[in-house]
């Protein structure tokens, strides 16, 4: 079962303002943000997981696995700050999910050229993504059908403005226009039995409008007092992906304020906007006022549900992977929700020549020290990790102030969260996944250690139970047993023994 979102925020006033009361919409998500809203330490009520899942089914967009696997190294060149992001692959709607989620860090790890002078990081990454996606498909980490992949550079829409973020701006507008103009850029409702709650709009060039509203004054008996005055209305919608947040009929011309107020407002998650217009039998000359939400901000708010809609995680782990907060969050949440056995590592070509860098990465792993490209993401991710792993917190003194004659000296306290649970879990699952890859690539020769030091590292980091489980890895014994059985395919027999050790010995230690 897909769990509800951990990105919980105190936005009850925003819920009422933009989506109506709970009496009208019992399935609304409490993760919506008002600009610059503060995190609540205790959510009033969790969103049902089926509601979050239904919303994500409408928003999830993925690419075919083969398209991503065959992409060249230019696909993995990091975005240039200040330049618009241009999708290199076209993602399409994927309501079923159950595919693969590709997790990676864009930045080249420090010292890459020293370890791999003949190959660029982007070229190596392209090869790793290609081989690992095909290995994940072979392991059937995706569910039935052709494998599809969520990848940020194609599946996450670009920001429609610099302020487009759940902690800064979530509402764009209002915009006023007649119904006839609205129909020119709002898509028709799909002709399916499925009820789609979002009215999505993709405006690659944005949309601009200029027109004139008729302003009419009315007496107490609902009669117009004089000829209406014309008011110019002009606005522009920024380019990008949007959804209709709210829409209502407004007084204009011979539609009085009382008549407009009698028309029920459009709310999302119940019907499409064009169907709402048809249900109210609105003529083309009737004027409306609507607000927009950004699809990117909506995806960020539903990030963990969207992540765990996928049944497999392909993690491109260079030695700076856990230094970035988004990849660390993706790994921690996916392994906690789905399990480490659904992870496919894309790191074997990297790790053999830079093994010491990977061991150092495990030792220095820290949630507080992980960085974000967009600093606005940081409080969202930290809040989610704190809630999911039930991290403890306390008020601690962080500074001392001298004060003045009236107030006197004092201390400055701050809320400190202990993320040791997260760090221990991520270390344990990462070492276990690396050890599995090392076991599969083992030479299977007697008196030769090919496990690349992961067993010893588990003991060094205090993961005693995991250390004991990893010591049960016996490559030479497994291959010797396969030869004794006289099977035709020794490699498959060895892999079966390796997977049995992983499932019977290692996974139970990770699931405690």
C-alpha positions, 0 to 999 in steps of 0.5 A: 500500500502506498503511504500518504505524504510525509510532506505535511504542512499547516495550511488549513486556511489555504485549504478553505480559501482554495478548495472549500471546506472539508464538508464539501471536499472530504478527499482534499490533501492537507499538504497544500501550502500558502506562500511562506507557510510554516511547518506544523509540528503535528499534522491535524490529520493525515491524508488517506493514502488512496487520495494521495495515490489518486492525485498522483495517478493524474500527475505522474509522467514517465518516459519509456525505459528504452528511450532513457537507456539509449540516451547519449551522454548529453542527457546527463550534463548538469543544468546551467544555472540561470538558463531555462531547462529544456526537457531532453526527453518527452514524458507522458502521463502514466496513471498506473505507475509501478515503473522505475524511479531513477535517482541521481545527483547532477554534480560530478563527484570531486576527484573524478578526473583523478580516478577516471582520466580517460572518461567524462562523468557524463559518459560513464553515467550514461553507460551506467544508466543504460546497463542498470535499467536493463538489469532492473528490467531483467530482475523485474523490479517494474511490474507488468508491461513495458518498463517506464521510468521517472527521471527528474529532467523529463518528468518534473516540470520546469518552474513557471517563475522564479517564485514557483515553489511550495514555500513561496508561491503556489497561487498565480492570478487571479485572471479574468476573461470571458468563457469564449476566451477560456475555451481557446486554451483550456483543453477539453475534458477527456472522453473517458469514464474516469473522473479526472480531478485536475484541469491541466494546461501545458502552455509552452509559450504562455498565454496573454489576453486583453479585453474590456469588462462592462462595469455596471452599478446596481440599485437595491432592487437589482436594477442597473443604474446607468450604462455600463463603463468599460474596464480594460483587462490585461494579463499574461500567464507564464509558460509552463505546466499549470492546473486550474485551482479555482474559478467562479462567475463574476458580475459583468454587464447584465449579470448582477452580483447576486446572480453571479453569487448563485453560481457554484464555484469550480473546485478541483478534484471533482470535475474538469473545468470545461464540464463545469462550464457546460453543467452551468450552461455558461454562455460564451460572453459570461465572464469568469475569474480563475487562479492557477497552480503550478504542476511543479509545486504540486509534484513537489508536495506529493513527492514521496507518494509519487516516489513510492508509486514506482516499484523499483529504484535505480540509484546512480550512486557516485561518491557524492550521491549522499552528500546531496539531500534530494538523493539521500531523501529518495533513498531513505524514503524508498527503502523505508516504504518499498524495501532495499530489495527493490533497489538496483545500484548503478555504481559498479563501474565507478566503485572498483577504482574509487572504492576508498571514496565510497567508504569515505562517503559512508563515514561522512554521511550526515543529513544536516550536512547534505546540500540542496541546489534550491535551498527552499527544498531543504525544510520540506525534505528535513521535515519529511525525514523527521516525521517518517523516521520519528526523529527526536528533537530538543531545544538547545543553546546555540549562542549567547547574547550580551543584551543591554542594561534593561534586558541583561544577558541571555541565551539563544536556543534553537530546535535541534533534530536528531537525524541519527535514525535516518543516517543509520538506516541509510548507511545500513541499506547502502552498505547492504546493497553495495555488498550484494553487488560485490557478491554478484561480481565476486571471482568465487576463488578460494582464499580471495576476498572480493567483497570490497571491504563492505563487511568490515565497514559495517562493523566499523560503523557499529552495524553489528547485526548487518556485519554478521549477516554479510559474513555469511556471504560464501562465494566459493562455497556457493560456486563449489556447490553449483559445480557439485550439482552438475547444472548446465548454467553455473552462473544462474546457480551462483546467482540463485545462491547469492539471492538466497543469502540476500533474502534470508540473511541480509534483508531481515536485518534491514527490516528490523 
